[in-house]
Every structure is written in C-alpha cells, then in structure tokens.
C-alpha cells in the first residue's frame, strides 16, 4: 500500500515505520494515525516480521507533536475522538506481538513522547528532546501521556513535566527513566539496527512472553505477577524454540529459532 504520511519498509525480518511529514516536523494528524494503524496491522499479519522500529524522517524530528493547524478548530467531541484514536493506536503499538524500538532522532514532543513511551524501549540521539508541552496550548496530553509518563518516572516528576511543559534533553530523559540509551546522532541508526538484529535472532515465542509478562504484571502485586510468569514459562516450554535453544547450548552451537506465535 502507498502511504502519504509514513514510510513503511523492510530490512530482512525487521519492519520500519518512518513518520514522514518533515516539513511540519512529522506532526500527527488523523491521516498519520490511520496510516500508522494500517501499517501496524500489516506487521501483525506478516509472520516473517520479528522486530519493528519506529523513527522519524528528516534530520530534525521524531514527532514534534500534534498538527495544531488541524486540531485548533476541533469541537469537544472531535477532540475526545482524536484523543481516543491516538490512545488506541498506542495500545496497538504496546501490544504488538513483536518487540518495538523507538529510534528517536530529534524532537519527540507531545504525541512524539507519548508514542515513544508506548514502544518497548527507546534509543535516542544525543540531540533529541522530549517533553509534554500541551499545557502551553491550554490543553493536556491526550494520547496517554499523563498515564504512561507517571508510570515511568513517578507522579511528581510527571506532574512537573506536564504542568510546566518543559523540554528535556535525551540525557535527562535517560536519567529519569524514559530513554534506555543515548547515542551520537550519527550512530543512532546503526546502534538501533544492531539491537534489532540481535532481537530478530531470538525466539519469537519467548520474546512475546517477556513482553506480555512484564506489561501485564506491572500493575499487579508480586505474587500475581509471578503466577503470570510461571504460565508464560510453561508455554515457552511447549515451543520448539525451547528444545532448539537448550539443545544448541548443550551441543555448543548457535541456536536457530524458528518457532511461530500461532
């Protein structure tokens, strides 16, 4: 399918979605949401895909927020619907059956920070900037920012960022727990691909089990979370990947994981 606001491409078993509105710093509008959702559904339906990377086209931005020109005349009902559309897109990212890496190459503000937080982890260029500046427009984050941010950095830090609208550097974002790793901009993509290829060589069943167990157990008490882990551990044992991985270990060779999710 041809897209207007994103680029969808493949690098072997790694899918890549690039937000592609560089003239407006990849600002999100309804079409970006619809096209990204379509691409995510293609990822779900393609069993050859083992990892997804989200990044921004151009030199300046991952996503610098919502398209204010489109949003400024929304009625309250239109605003709520736009917010829900964005939230559902992020839930889809969060629950994809494969690992999702945000490769943040520039400004990740508003919806950009929100989308990156819905990914499994974030690699950022040292020039990247993060923030929830919606307060400066007289509104609040609408794609789950108040909720995911508080779960990542704690209530008081989330309140400070959302109430002040402050932008923080990639290194500051790493220090408070939003970003996993920061790289020089020139090496960000190579480092992202290095990790993507590492993940692509792992078993799909066990990767999904890690993702689901951590996500579903995060808001549970420890004992409930551990029960979820035991169930997932048992399911992994039913996969041919478990036999392959353990057999390769004992035979001192590299494992070749070929298990499928369905």
C-alpha positions in Angstrom: 0.0 0.0 0.0 1.2 3.5 -0.8 1.3 5.9 2.2 1.4 9.7 2.2 2.4 10.4 5.8 4.6 7.5 6.7 7.2 5.3 5.0 6.8 1.5 5.6 9.8 -0.6 4.6 11.5 -3.9 5.5 15.2 -4.7 6.2 15.1 -8.5 6.1 12.9 -9.5 9.1 12.9 -6.0 10.6 9.9 -3.7 9.8 10.5 0.0 9.8 7.9 2.8 10.1 9.1 6.3 9.5 6.8 9.2 10.3 7.1 11.2 7.0 5.9 14.8 7.3 9.3 16.5 7.7 8.1 20.0 6.6 5.9 20.1 9.8 8.4 18.1 11.9 6.3 14.9 11.4 3.3 16.4 13.3 0.5 13.9 13.9 -2.9 14.3 12.3 -5.8 12.0 11.6 -4.2 10.6 8.5 -0.9 9.8 10.3 -2.9 7.8 12.9 -4.9 6.0 10.2 -1.9 5.1 8.0 0.2 4.1 11.0 -2.6 1.8 12.2 -2.8 0.2 8.8 1.0 -0.4 8.8 0.8 -1.9 12.3 -1.9 -4.3 11.1 0.4 -5.3 8.2 3.1 -6.0 10.8 0.7 -8.2 12.8 -0.3 -10.1 9.7 3.2 -10.7 8.4 4.7 -13.7 10.2 8.1 -13.1 8.8 8.5 -9.9 10.8 10.4 -10.3 14.1 11.1 -6.6 15.2 9.6 -3.2 14.4 11.4 0.1 14.6 9.6 3.5 14.7 11.5 6.6 13.7 11.1 10.0 12.0 12.0 11.0 8.5 14.3 14.1 8.2 17.0 15.5 10.3 15.0 17.4 13.0 12.2 15.4 14.4 10.8 12.0 15.5 7.4 13.6 16.0 7.2 17.2 17.3 3.6 16.9 18.5 0.1 17.1 17.0 -0.8 19.1 13.9 -2.1 22.2 15.6 -3.5 23.6 12.3 -5.8 20.6 12.1 -6.6 20.5 15.8 -7.3 24.1 16.6 -11.0 24.1 15.4 -12.0 20.8 17.0 -15.2 20.7 18.9 -15.1 19.0 22.3 -16.5 15.8 20.8 -13.9 15.9 17.9 -11.2 16.5 20.5 -12.2 13.5 22.5 -12.5 11.3 19.4 -9.0 12.4 18.2 -7.6 11.6 21.7 -9.2 8.2 21.7 -7.9 7.4 18.2 -4.4 8.3 19.3 -4.8 6.2 22.5 -6.0 3.2 20.6 -3.1 3.5 18.2 -0.7 3.5 21.1 -2.4 0.5 22.7 -1.9 -1.3 19.4 1.9 -0.4 19.4 2.1 -1.6 23.0 0.5 -4.9 22.4 2.2 -5.9 19.1 3.4 -9.5 19.2 7.0 -8.4 18.3 9.4 -6.1 20.0 9.1 -2.4 19.1 12.0 0.0 19.3 11.6 3.8 19.2 14.7 5.3 17.4 14.2 8.9 18.4 16.3 11.0 16.0 15.2 14.5 17.0 12.2 16.3 18.7 9.8 14.0 20.4 7.3 16.3 21.9 3.7 15.8 22.9 2.5 12.9 20.8 6.1 12.1 20.0 7.0 11.4 23.6 3.7 9.5 24.0 4.3 7.3 21.0 7.9 6.6 22.1 6.7 5.6 25.6 4.3 3.0 24.0 7.3 1.2 22.5 9.2 -1.5 24.3 12.2 0.7 24.7 13.7 3.9 23.4 17.1 4.7 21.8 17.7 8.4 21.3 20.2 10.7 19.6 22.1 13.0 21.9 20.4 15.9 20.2 16.8 14.6 20.8 14.4 16.5 23.0 11.4 15.1 25.0 8.5 16.8 26.6 4.8 17.2 27.1 4.2 20.9 26.1 0.4 20.7 25.7 -0.1 22.9 28.8 1.3 25.8 26.7 -1.6 25.3 24.3 -4.2 25.3 27.1 -4.8 21.6 26.9 -3.2 18.4 28.4 -1.6 15.3 26.8 -4.2 13.2 25.0 -2.5 10.1 23.8 -1.9 8.6 27.3 1.0 10.9 28.3 -0.3 11.6 31.8 -0.6 7.9 32.4 2.4 6.3 30.8 4.7 9.1 32.0 3.7 8.8 35.6 4.2 5.1 35.5 7.7 5.6 34.1 9.0 8.5 36.2 6.7 8.7 39.1 3.8 11.0 39.9 5.7 14.1 41.0 8.1 14.2 38.0 5.2 13.5 35.6 3.2 16.4 37.1 6.2 18.7 36.8 6.8 17.9 33.2 3.1 18.1 32.2 2.4 21.2 34.3 5.5 23.2 33.1 5.6 21.9 29.6 9.4 21.8 29.9 11.5 20.2 27.2 14.3 17.9 28.5 17.3 16.5 26.7 17.8 12.9 25.8 20.3 12.5 28.6 17.9 14.0 31.1 15.2 11.7 29.8 17.6 8.7 30.3 18.4 9.8 33.8 14.7 9.8 34.9 13.8 6.5 33.2 12.2 7.4 29.9 15.1 6.6 27.5 17.1 3.4 27.6 20.2 4.6 25.7 21.6 7.7 24.2 23.9 7.7 21.2 25.6 10.4 19.0 23.2 11.2 16.2 25.5 9.9 13.5 25.5 6.4 15.1 21.9 6.2 16.4 20.5 4.2 13.4 23.4 1.7 13.3 23.0 1.1 17.1 19.2 0.7 16.7 19.7 -1.8 13.9 22.4 -3.7 15.9 19.8 -4.3 18.7 17.0 -5.0 16.2 19.1 -7.7 14.6 20.0 -9.1 18.0 16.3 -9.4 18.8 15.4 -10.8 15.4 17.7 -13.8 16.2 15.8 -14.6 19.4 12.8 -16.9 19.6 9.5 -15.1 18.8 7.6 -17.1 21.4 9.9 -16.2 24.3 10.2 -12.5 23.2 6.5 -12.2 23.2 6.3 -14.0 26.6 8.8 -11.5 28.1 6.8 -8.5 26.7 3.4 -9.7 27.8 4.5 -10.9 31.2 6.2 -7.6 32.1 3.4 -5.5 30.7 0.6 -7.5 32.3 2.3 -8.0 35.6 3.5 -4.4 36.0 0.4 -3.2 37.9 -0.2 -6.5 39.7 1.1 -7.5 43.1 4.3 -9.5 43.1 2.7 -12.9 43.7 0.1 -12.4 40.9 2.9 -11.3 38.5 4.9 -14.3 39.4 2.0 -16.6 38.6 1.7 -14.9 35.2 5.4 -15.6 34.7 5.0 -19.3 35.6 2.2 -19.6 33.0 4.3 -17.9 30.3 7.4 -20.1 31.3 5.3 -23.2 30.7 4.0 -22.0 27.4 7.6 -21.3 26.3 8.5 -24.9 27.1 5.9 -26.1 24.6 7.6 -24.2 21.8 10.2 -25.9 19.5 12.4 -22.9 20.3 12.9 -24.2 23.9 14.1 -27.5 22.6 16.3 -25.8 20.0 17.8 -23.3 22.5 18.6 -25.9 25.1 19.9 -28.4 22.5 22.1 -25.7 21.0 23.5 -24.8 24.4 24.4 -28.5 25.2 25.8 -29.0 21.7 27.8 -25.8 21.9 26.4 -24.3 18.7 24.4 -21.2 17.8 20.6 -21.7 18.2 18.3 -21.2 15.1 14.9 -20.2 16.4 12.0 -21.0 14.1 9.0 -21.2 16.4 5.9 -19.3 15.4 3.3 -17.5 17.6 0.3 -19.3 16.0 
